[in-house]
């Protein structure tokens, strides 16, 4: 049994970029995953399939709203079989491409379930039951996460998690989404656009807990018109499958209880790390109370030969965070002075409108008592937003009042996810609001809202008048 320089367990957006980077750096790499090709949950059952469906929803929304501009289309029809085929083609094209890149890099790809035997050996059980033992100098654990569940739920095909919802089995007449986070709202928006009467129940008093309220407000107003109901400060007391649907008992404000029936229920209450059944007990690797593998700044575990990245190594559970962690881990293995210390990890909610933010949020600044000043630019004052008939957005900066450095940025509006990268770069480079204000942005574009929000910090925003203080 030869010893590999690096074994990567899990071929998602953390694992396969780490393996590719290591191979490009001259290392002998083995990549292990249960799928036929790299991609992970993100590509097979998460980010990419959901964005394929959300793109369809966006087209349908624009077709319906075009009448306001003088263009009339017939009501969009839905062919769910063709939608499923479109989603499958997207996934297959990308996963097949990653398989080819794996071969071109001469990475030893093993399909199967991996379990550590000790700090330098992993046992892989293949789909046919055969076993292969692989020795390694270093390993990177990138085993990802899975949907969290609610204890006591009945075993019913009418109760979905995110994977079930993305399979596009059917377009139900009614659906309840348990959880008002980004996954539930994205899928709720998609299904509501396709014709489902969607209801959302959230235990907390607002949607998207953790996001700033002024960013959530435009989305909430739009979803109130699109969804059948949004029930905040409400919890699920009981769920039963009565043979015709799912009967749900809800308890709202003032402890009032109501019972409703739905064709489908989507449970979207977060995700849990896949740290169990990895053989960690045979190593020095430690996990915390939530199941996350504990790592240092280089993503090294308590076992010197083993690193961990991505969802299994802690929040935020984002694909791009995992990718960056993979690069840090590989560079640490190569002996380079690399550490994971980002100032701004962008987060994007792909609803309509989109919400994106990076760096320090206003809520975090208030909680941690960090001095800050907020500058906002309403999209209603943007020429480009007006031409798009989408003036319901906002761009905001969170600024250090002493140094004027940009600490955080939040954007709500169509295309927010495409705009946030500039803001992440600004924060990482230590830019001031003046730097953003003096950067010439093309006109007319949505990106101008970033420049104008920076101008507003100094009280002279071109398209918003504020009476000068004496």
C-alpha positions in Angstrom: 0.0 0.0 0.0 1.6 3.2 -1.2 1.3 6.4 0.8 -0.4 9.4 -0.8 0.8 12.9 -0.1 -2.8 14.1 0.3 -6.2 12.5 0.6 -9.3 14.7 0.4 -12.5 13.3 1.8 -15.5 14.9 0.1 -15.6 16.4 -3.4 -17.9 19.4 -2.8 -17.0 23.1 -3.4 -14.4 22.8 -0.6 -12.9 19.4 -1.4 -12.5 19.4 -5.2 -10.9 22.9 -5.4 -8.5 21.8 -2.6 -7.7 18.6 -4.5 -7.3 20.6 -7.8 -5.0 23.2 -6.2 -2.9 20.6 -4.5 -2.5 18.7 -7.8 -1.6 21.9 -9.6 1.0 22.5 -7.0 2.6 19.1 -7.7 1.2 16.9 -5.0 0.1 13.3 -5.3 -3.7 13.6 -4.6 -6.5 11.1 -3.9 -10.1 12.5 -3.9 -12.9 10.4 -2.3 -16.6 11.0 -2.7 -19.8 8.9 -2.9 -20.9 10.4 -6.3 -19.6 9.4 -9.7 -18.0 12.8 -10.2 -17.0 15.8 -8.0 -19.6 18.4 -7.2 -20.9 17.7 -3.7 -24.3 18.7 -2.3 -23.9 22.2 -3.7 -23.8 21.0 -7.3 -25.9 17.9 -7.1 -28.7 18.8 -4.7 -28.1 22.5 -3.6 -26.8 25.7 -5.0 -26.8 24.8 -8.7 -30.2 23.0 -9.0 -31.9 25.7 -7.0 -30.5 28.4 -9.1 -31.7 26.6 -12.2 -35.2 26.6 -10.8 -34.9 30.2 -9.6 -33.9 31.3 -13.1 -37.1 29.8 -14.4 -39.1 31.6 -11.7 -37.4 34.9 -12.6 -38.3 34.5 -16.3 -41.9 33.9 -15.3 -42.0 36.9 -13.0 -40.6 39.2 -15.6 -43.1 37.9 -18.2 -46.0 38.6 -15.8 -44.8 42.1 -14.8 -44.0 43.2 -18.4 -47.5 44.4 -18.9 -46.7 47.4 -16.7 -44.2 48.4 -19.4 -46.6 47.9 -22.3 -45.6 44.4 -23.3 -48.2 41.6 -22.9 -47.4 37.9 -22.8 -49.8 35.0 -22.3 -49.7 33.5 -18.8 -46.5 31.4 -18.7 -47.2 27.7 -18.8 -45.2 25.1 -16.8 -44.0 21.8 -18.2 -42.5 20.2 -15.1 -40.9 17.3 -17.0 -38.9 19.7 -19.2 -38.0 21.7 -16.1 -36.6 18.6 -14.5 -34.7 17.8 -17.6 -33.2 21.3 -17.8 -32.1 21.0 -14.2 -30.5 17.6 -14.8 -28.7 18.8 -17.9 -27.2 21.7 -16.0 -26.0 19.4 -13.2 -24.7 16.7 -15.6 -22.8 19.3 -17.7 -21.0 20.7 -14.6 -20.3 17.4 -12.9 -19.0 15.7 -16.1 -16.8 18.7 -16.6 -15.3 18.3 -13.1 -14.8 14.7 -13.7 -12.7 15.5 -16.8 -10.7 18.1 -14.9 -10.0 15.5 -12.2 -8.7 13.1 -14.9 -6.6 15.8 -16.6 -5.0 16.6 -13.3 -4.2 12.9 -12.7 -6.0 12.9 -9.4 -6.8 9.4 -8.1 -10.6 9.6 -7.8 -12.2 6.9 -5.6 -16.0 6.6 -5.4 -17.2 5.4 -2.1 -17.7 6.1 1.6 -14.6 7.1 3.5 -13.8 6.3 7.2 -10.6 7.0 9.0 -8.8 4.0 10.5 -6.2 6.2 12.2 -4.3 9.5 11.7 -2.7 8.3 8.5 -5.1 5.7 6.9 -8.6 5.8 5.5 -10.8 2.9 4.5 -13.1 3.4 1.5 -16.2 1.3 1.0 -17.1 1.3 -2.7 -20.7 1.1 -4.1 -20.2 -2.6 -4.8 -19.1 -3.4 -1.3 -15.4 -3.7 -2.1 -13.0 -2.0 0.3 -9.8 -0.1 -0.4 -7.4 1.1 2.2 -5.4 4.3 1.4 -2.4 5.6 3.4 -1.7 9.3 3.5 0.7 11.9 4.8 -2.1 14.5 5.2 -5.9 14.5 4.8 -8.5 17.2 4.3 -12.0 16.5 5.6 -14.6 18.2 3.5 -17.6 16.0 4.2 -20.1 18.9 4.1 -23.5 19.0 5.8 -27.1 17.7 5.6 -30.5 19.2 6.2 -31.5 19.5 9.8 -34.7 17.7 10.9 -37.4 18.3 13.4 -37.8 15.4 16.0 -41.0 13.5 15.9 -41.9 14.2 12.3 -44.0 11.5 10.6 -42.3 9.4 7.9 -44.3 10.8 4.9 -43.4 11.5 1.3 -45.5 14.6 1.6 -42.8 16.1 4.0 -39.8 17.4 2.1 -36.4 18.7 3.0 -34.5 20.9 0.5 -33.4 17.9 -1.5 -36.9 16.6 -1.9 -38.1 20.1 -3.0 -35.4 20.4 -5.6 -36.4 17.0 -7.2 -39.4 18.8 -8.8 -41.5 15.7 -8.2 -44.7 17.8 -8.5 -46.0 21.4 -8.1 -48.3 21.1 -5.1 -51.4 23.1 -4.7 -50.5 24.2 -1.2 -47.2 24.1 0.7 -46.1 25.1 4.2 -42.5 26.0 4.7 -41.2 25.6 8.2 -38.4 28.1 8.7 -38.0 31.6 7.3 -34.3 31.3 6.4 -32.7 31.7 3.0 -33.2 28.1 1.8 -36.9 28.1 2.6 -37.5 31.6 1.1 -35.7 30.8 -2.1 -37.6 27.6 -2.6 -40.8 29.2 -1.5 -40.4 32.0 -4.0 -39.7 29.5 -6.8 -42.8 27.3 -6.0 -45.1 30.3 -5.5 -44.1 31.6 -8.9 -44.8 28.2 -10.4 -48.3 28.3 -8.9 -48.2 26.8 -5.4 -50.0 28.6 -2.6 -47.1 29.0 -0.2 -47.3 29.7 3.5 -44.3 30.3 5.8 -44.0 29.8 9.5 -41.1 31.2 11.5 -40.6 31.1 15.2 -38.8 34.4 15.4 -40.4 37.8 14.8 -38.9 38.4 11.4 -37.8 36.6 8.2 -34.1 35.9 7.5 -32.9 36.0 11.1 -29.4 37.6 11.3 -29.9 39.9 8.3 -30.4 43.6 8.8 -34.1 44.5 8.9 -33.8 47.4 6.4 -32.5 44.9 3.8 -35.2 42.3 4.6 -38.0 44.8 4.5 -38.3 45.2 0.6 -38.2 41.4 0.2 -40.8 40.9 2.9 -43.2 43.3 1.3 -42.9 41.5 -2.0 -43.3 38.1 -0.5 -46.4 39.2 1.4 -48.1 39.7 -2.0 -46.7 36.5 -3.5 -47.2 34.1 -0.6 -50.5 32.9 0.8 -49.4 33.8 4.3 -46.3 34.6 6.4 -46.8 33.6 10.1 -44.1 35.1 12.3 -43.5 34.4 16.0 -45.3 31.1 15.4 -44.3 27.6 16.1 -45.4 24.1 14.9 -47.0 22.2 17.6 -48.1 19.0 15.8 -47.8 17.5 12.3 -49.8 14.5 11.0 -50.3 12.8 7.7 -54.1 12.1 7.5 -53.8 10.3 4.1 -55.1 13.3 2.1 -52.5 15.8 3.2 -50.4 17.1 6.1 -52.3 18.5 9.0 -50.3 21.0 10.9 -51.2 22.6 14.3 -49.7 26.0 14.7 -49.3 28.2 17.8 -49.0 31.9 17.2 -48.9 35.1 19.2 -50.9 35.0 22.5 -50.7 31.2 22.4 -53.5 30.9 19.9 -53.6 27.6 18.1 -54.9 26.9 14.5 -54.9 23.8 12.4 -54.4 23.8 8.7 -53.9 21.2 5.9 -51.2 21.3 3.2 -50.4 19.2 0.2 -46.7 19.4 1.1 -44.6 20.6 4.0 -41.0 21.7 3.4 -38.8 21.5 6.5 -36.1 24.2 6.2 -34.6 24.7 9.7 -30.9 24.8 8.8 -28.2 22.2 8.2 -26.0 19.9 10.4 -22.4 19.0 9.8 -21.5 15.6 8.5 -18.9 14.8 11.3 -20.4 11.5 12.5 -19.2 8.1 11.1 -15.9 9.5 9.8 -13.8 7.5 12.3 -12.8 10.7 14.1 -12.8 8.7 17.4 -9.7 6.9 16.1 -7.8 10.2 15.9 -7.2 13.3 18.0 -9.7 15.3 16.0 -12.2 17.2 18.3 -15.7 18.3 17.6 -17.8 20.9 19.4 -21.3 20.7 20.9 -22.9 21.4 17.5 -20.9 18.7 15.7 -18.4 21.0 14.0 -14.8 19.9 13.7 -12.6 22.2 15.6 -9.8 23.8 13.6 -7.2 26.5 13.9 -6.5 29.4 11.5 -4.9 27.1 9.0 -7.8 24.7 9.2 -5.7 22.1 11.0 -7.4 19.9 13.6 -6.0 18.6 16.9 -4.5 15.8 14.8 -1.5 17.4 13.0 -1.9 15.3 9.8 -5.7 16.1 9.4 -7.3 19.3 8.3 -11.1 20.2 8.0 -12.8 22.7 5.7 -16.3 23.8 4.6 -19.6 23.1 6.4 -18.1 20.4 8.6 -15.6 23.0 10.0 -18.1 25.6 11.1 -20.3 28.6 10.1 -21.0 30.2 7.8 -22.0 27.2 5.7 -21.3 28.7 2.3 -19.7 27.1 -0.7 -17.3 30.0 -1.4 -16.1 30.0 2.2 -15.3 26.3 1.8 -13.4 26.9 -1.4 -11.2 29.5 0.2 -10.6 27.3 3.3 -9.4 24.6 0.9 -6.8 26.8 -0.5 -5.6 27.8 2.9 -5.3 24.2 4.1 -3.3 23.1 1.0 -0.9 26.0 1.4 -0.5 25.1 5.1 0.4 21.6 4.1 2.9 22.9 1.5 4.5 24.9 4.3 3.4 28.3 3.2 2.4 31.1 5.6 -1.3 31.0 5.0 -4.2 31.6 7.4 -8.0 31.9 7.1 -8.8 35.4 8.3 -11.3 37.0 5.9 -12.9 40.3 6.8 -15.8 39.9 4.5 -17.4 36.6 3.5 -20.3 37.5 1.2 -23.7 36.0 1.8 -26.5 36.0 -0.9 -30.2 35.2 -0.7 -31.3 34.4 -4.3 -34.9 35.5 -3.8 -36.6 38.3 -5.7 -35.3 40.8 -4.8 -32.0 39.4 -3.9 -30.3 40.3 -0.6 -26.5 40.3 -0.2 -24.2 41.5 2.4 -20.5 41.2 3.5 -18.4 42.3 6.4 -20.0 43.8 9.5 -23.8 44.0 9.6 -25.6 46.8 11.5 -27.0 44.3 13.9 -23.6 42.9 14.7 -22.2 46.3 15.3 -25.0 47.2 17.7 -24.6 43.8 19.5 -20.8 44.1 19.9 -21.0 47.9 20.6 -18.7 48.7 17.7 -18.9 52.4 16.8 -20.4 52.8 13.3 -22.3 55.1 11.0 -24.7 53.9 8.3 -25.2 55.5 4.9 -28.0 54.4 2.6 -28.9 55.0 -1.0 -32.5 54.1 -2.0 -32.9 52.5 -5.4 -35.9 54.7 -6.0 -33.3 57.4 -6.8 -31.4 55.3 -9.4 -32.0 55.9 -13.0 -31.1 52.3 -13.9 -33.4 50.9 -11.3 -36.2 53.0 -12.7 -35.6 51.7 -16.2 -35.9 48.2 -14.8 -39.1 49.0 -13.0 -37.5 47.8 -9.8 -37.1 50.7 -7.4 -37.7 48.7 -4.2 -34.1 48.1 -3.3 -31.5 49.8 -1.1 -27.7 49.9 -0.8 -26.1 50.6 2.6 -22.6 51.1 4.0 -21.6 50.4 7.6 -18.6 52.8 8.2 -16.2 53.4 11.0 -16.9 57.0 12.0 -13.3 57.7 13.0 -11.3 56.2 10.2 -14.1 56.2 7.6 -13.1 52.7 6.6 -15.9 50.5 5.2 -16.8 47.8 7.7 -19.7 46.3 6.0 -22.1 46.6 3.0 -25.6 45.4 2.5 -27.7 45.4 -0.7 -31.3 44.5 -1.4 -32.5 44.4 -5.0 -32.3 42.5 -8.3 -28.7 41.5 -9.0 -27.5 42.2 -5.4 -25.4 39.0 -5.5 -23.5 40.2 -8.6 -22.8 43.6 -6.9 -21.5 42.4 -3.5 -18.0 41.2 -4.7 -16.8 44.8 -5.3 -17.8 45.5 -1.7 -16.0 42.5 -0.4 -12.8 43.6 -2.1 -13.2 47.1 -0.7 -13.5 45.8 2.9 -10.5 43.4 2.4 -8.4 46.2 1.0 -9.3 48.6 3.9 -11.0 51.0 1.6 -12.7 54.1 3.0 -16.1 55.5 1.9 -14.2 58.2 0.1 -12.4 55.5 -2.0 -15.8 54.1 -3.1 -17.2 57.6 -3.8 -14.2 58.6 -5.9 -14.2 55.3 -7.9 -15.9 56.1 -11.3 -18.8 53.7 -11.8 -20.4 53.3 -15.2 -23.7 55.0 -15.9 -26.5 53.9 -15.9 -25.8 50.8 -13.8 -26.9 49.2 -10.5 -23.3 49.5 -9.4 -23.7 53.2 -9.1 -25.8 52.7 -6.0 -22.6 51.7 -4.2 -20.8 54.9 -5.3 -23.8 57.0 -4.3 -24.3 55.4 -0.9 -20.6 56.3 -0.3 -21.3 59.9 -1.5 -24.3 60.0 0.9 -21.9 59.3 3.8 -20.4 62.8 3.1 -23.8 64.5 2.7 -23.6 65.3 -1.0 -25.2 62.3 -2.8 -26.0 63.5 -6.4 -29.5 62.0 -6.7 -30.7 62.3 -3.1 -31.1 65.8 -1.6 -30.3 66.2 2.1 -30.5 69.7 3.7 -27.1 70.6 4.8 -26.7 70.9 8.6 -25.4 74.2 9.9 
